[in-house]
């Protein structure tokens, strides 16, 4: 990638780019919804939205949440969203976002990182495995 990419906390002005990135994953959201989430999740250091940005645009986003564990010492860092825009994939941006998330996790006494991915996102699965993650369990979901 020609332009340098920096990782920083999301700002309200990033809402249009984040909404567009989430749509690439199949999560179309209104600008108001994304703006609200940025404001909501910026209230606590244990909930963060990070963006990968060049001088001219946001090219990636990652959200993370630090959760206390009941069954062992320390916390869990759960990555709940990670997407890099299609034209920038394969250029190290996702790796850079995840490395930053791991730094946040260590600072928050996390003993484990977790990321979920839909079964049909095979390219994402390969990426996670290349950066040291392994598939260890199943996830069960019920809408309320």
Buried (B, 14 or more C-beta within 10 A) or exposed (E): EEEEBEBEEBBEEBBEBBBBBBEEBEEEBEEEBBBBBBEEBBEEEBBBBBBBBBEEBBBBBBBBBBBEEEEEEEBBBBBBBBBBBEEBBEBBBBEBBBEBBBEBBEEBEBEBBBBEBEEEBEEBBEBBEEEEBEEEEEEEEEEE
